[in-house]
Amino acid sequence: MPNPASPPTGPYARDAIFDDSAPINPYFMQEAVRTLMRALPIDEQEPEAWRNRRMAVTLTALSALHPRDEIEVLLSVQALCAFHAAAVCWHIECIPGRYGIRVCVILS
């Protein structure tokens, strides 16, 4: 019986989606990654290392979603873009003094 704590094995390694010999068209994957990087929030005040970490973690999240075809890549990119947009909105609303109110609501 397989160990339930071990990571699931798929038809290819998770990092393979970024390889030229991946089962997903490499041109399609490059465009999806470029779209995802363009959607990331830009904060001029944060250190460059933080921006680099955000990009690396976003690519790790994309590979962790383990898309099997182009449609799943599109859905994964859309989900990650929505996550980052929601996180930025939450961050903006939690800055004291901005817009005269302070609202921090975490939806569960």
Protein Blocks (a to p, Z undefined) as FASTA:
>chain_A
ZZfkbccddfbdfklmmpmkbcbdfklmmmmmmmmmmmpccdfkbcfklmmmmmmmmmmm
mmmnopabfklmmmmmmmmmmmmmmmmmmmmmmpghiahiacddddZZ
